Amino acid sequence: MIGLSMTAYRDRDLEDFRKWAEAVKLSGFEGIEIVSEWPHFLSGENVSLFQSIAEEFGLKVTVHAPFSDLNIASFNERIRKTSLKILEDTISLASQLGALVVTVHPGHCSPVSRKYRSKYMDIHRKSLRAVAHMSEEYGIPVGVENMPKFPILDAQTPERLALLVDGIDIGVTFDVGHLNTTTRSFEVFLKTFGDRIVEVHIHDNSGKADEHLTPGEGTVPWEGILKKLPGVPWVMEVGGIEEGKRGLVFIKSIHR
């Protein structure tokens, strides 16, 4: 399944979401990724709208959990617990939707966590175990995503992500574009995580920043990667429908 992310939905309300979903379907995509971020967080008020429109057009659904302003690795216990509660609410709603998978971001660093690295790791892994329990409780795969090059972000390399999830029964979301900004060790990532990969995010960049360009318009070596990606949901994260169309044509020209 290749889906299109709501990064390509530019309206601040959901009035035109049905029209957008129809255009996604007509463009050849098989699914959509609901990005639960401002201004359209996935909620009890709109879950039925998302569900009915997806069903109307026969689109499969994946969900990207909120990440802005959350930190599951926070030393502030109120922030950490609130972040986990928001993730649990999202995972529960995704289960109601019949979503194939939920992607979550790992925690990120702060001045105090940089000073107390061992304690930070303990807190971080404690939260990831809680998320793994949510995945089991609500019966939906959850993938922890590798992050792009940026000072405070964790899990920028396959080795670091492997340390975070070691011994924890949780999946991994492989963001190809993110890895292109860090080590570009695509083979290592695939070898390290294998069957743990539950979703793949597809977009491109120059290798210097997380630009979310259309596949084929950056430096990601797609010809060497696409045929090695696992048969899990692939989601294209680009800025609009037209970019999605170009990206889909490009991807299909390589991956027949």
N, C-alpha and C positions, 0 to 999 in steps of 0.2 A: 504493500500500500504506500503510495506517495500522496501526502497531504500538503495543504498550504496553511501556513500559520496565520493567525490574526494580526501578525505584524504587518500583513498586507491589507488590513482593514483600517482605513484612515479616519472614519467618522467617529465623533466623540459620543454618539448615542447609538442605539441599536435599531433605529427606525429603518435603516436600509440594509440590515444584516441579511434578510431573506434574499434581497436582490444580489448581494455580494455572494452569498452561498450558491445561488444559481449560477452566477458567473464562474465561480470556482469549479462547479461541476461541468459546465460547458467547456471549460478550459482543459479538461481531461484529468483533473485531480480526483482522487478517490476518497479524500477525507479532508478534515479541517483540524487545526490545533487551536483550541480555545485558550487564549492567553489571559489568565486571571490577574490582570493588572489594571490600574486606573487607565481609562475611565470606565471599563466594563469588567469589573470583578465578577467571577462566577459566584452566584448567590442563590438563595432559595427563591428570590423574586424572579430571576431570569432563567433558571435551569430548565424550566418547561419550554421556554422559547427556543433555547439552543437545541433541546431534544427534538422538538416538533419539526424544526427546520432541517436539521440533519436527517431525520427520518424521511421527510418529504422528498429530499433530493438523493436519498440513498448514500449519504456521506458518512464514513466512519469518523470517529472522534478520538482525539487525544487531548490531554489537558496539560498546560504548563502552569504550575502553581505560582502564587505570588512570590516575588523576590525583593522588590524595592521596599526598603525600610524594615525588612526582616533580618534576623541573624540568629540562627539556631546554635551558634557557637558563642553567644554573648556571655560575658561574665556576670552581667546583670540578670539575675534569675527571672525577674518579671518580664524582661524583654524576651529571654529564651523561651519561657513557657507560653507567652503570647504568640510568638512566632510559630511554635509547635501547634498551638490551638488553631491558628489560621490554616496551617498545612493540613491538619486533620479535617477541618471543615471542607476544604477543597477536595481532599481525597474522598470524603464521604459523598460529596455532590458528584464527583467524577464517576463514582460507582453507580450512583442513581442514573447517570447518563448512559451507562454502559460503555464508558470510555475504554480504549484498549490499554492505555498506559498514562501515568502521571509523571511529569518531569519536575524535579525540585533542584534548587541550587544548594550547594553546600554552605556552611557558615563562612564568615569572612573575618579577617584580622582587625584588631584595634590596637592602640598603644599598649594597653595592659596585656593583651594576648601575645604581643610580640615579646614582651618581657618575661612572661611566664608560659613558655611554650609547652611544657609537659602538662600543665593544668588545662591549657587551651585544648590540647588534644583529647584529654579526658572528657571535658565538657562537650566537645564536638562529637565524639564517638557516642557518648551517652544519648545525644539528640538523634543521631543517625539510627541508633538501635530503636528509639521510640518511633521514628518514621517507618522503620522496617516492620514494627509491630502493627502500625496503622495499615500498611500494605497487606499484611496477613488478615487483619480484622475485617477490612472492607473488601477483600478479595480482588484487588487490582494491583498489577505490577507498578512499582515506583522506581524511577531511575534517577540517580544522582548525576548531575551534569558536570563535565569538565569545563573549566572557566578560561576566558581569554586572558591575554597579557594585560595586567592592571595591578597596581601596587598592593591593594588590600585583599585581592581575591585569592582564595585557596584553590587547590585541585587544578592547577594550571598544567600539570604534567601527568602522564599515566602513572608514574611512580608515586607521586603524592596522593593521587586519588586512590590508588591501591592501598596505601597505608591507612587512609581514612576509613575505607569500607572493609578492611581485612577482618574476616571472621563474623561479619554482619550480613545477614540474609537479606540483601537489598540489591536491586539492579543498578545499572549504569546507563546513562544517556550519553551517546557519543556525539559531541558537536564537532563536526569536521572543520568548520570555519574557525572555531575557537582554538583548536590545536594548531592551525596554520599560523597563528600569531605567537605561538610559544615554541615548542620543540619540533613541530612538524613530524613527529615520530609516529606516523599513522600505523605502520606495521606493528610497532611495539604496543600501541593501544589495543589493536585488534587481538594480538597474541595474548596480552595481559588479561583482557576481560572476556573475550570469547562469548560464551553463552550467557554471560551476565548482562550483555548489552540488550536493552529492551526497547530502545528507540534511537534513531539517528537524526540529527539536525543537519540540514544541508544549506550552506550559503558560502559566499566567497569573500575574499579580501586581498589586500596587497601584501599581507604578512606583517604589517606594522600596527594595525588597529582592527577592532571588531566592527567592520564596516557593513556587514550584511549585504554584500553585493550579489547580483545574479550569478549563479554558477557559470563558470566559463569566462567571467569578466575580472578575475583576480589571478592569484598565483597558486591556488590549490591544484595539485596534480591529479585531476579527476580520473584520467584514463588508467592510472595505476591504483586507484582506490575503489571506484564504484563496484567493480565486479567482485571485490573482496568483502564488501559490506554484508552483514547478516540480513536474513529475511525477516526483519522486524519492521514496524512502521517507520517510514522515512518522512520527515517533515521539512519542507522548504521554508526558510525564514528570511523573506525578502520584503521590500518596502511597498509592493503594490501588485495588483492583478497582472499588469502587463509584464512586470519583471518576473512574476511567477510563470507566465506563459513561455517567455524566452528560456527561463531556466529549465522548464519541463522538456521543451524541445531539445535543449542541449543534453540533458541527462539521458533522454531516450535515444539520442544519437550515439551515445557511448554504451549504454546499458540496454541492450535489446532483449 
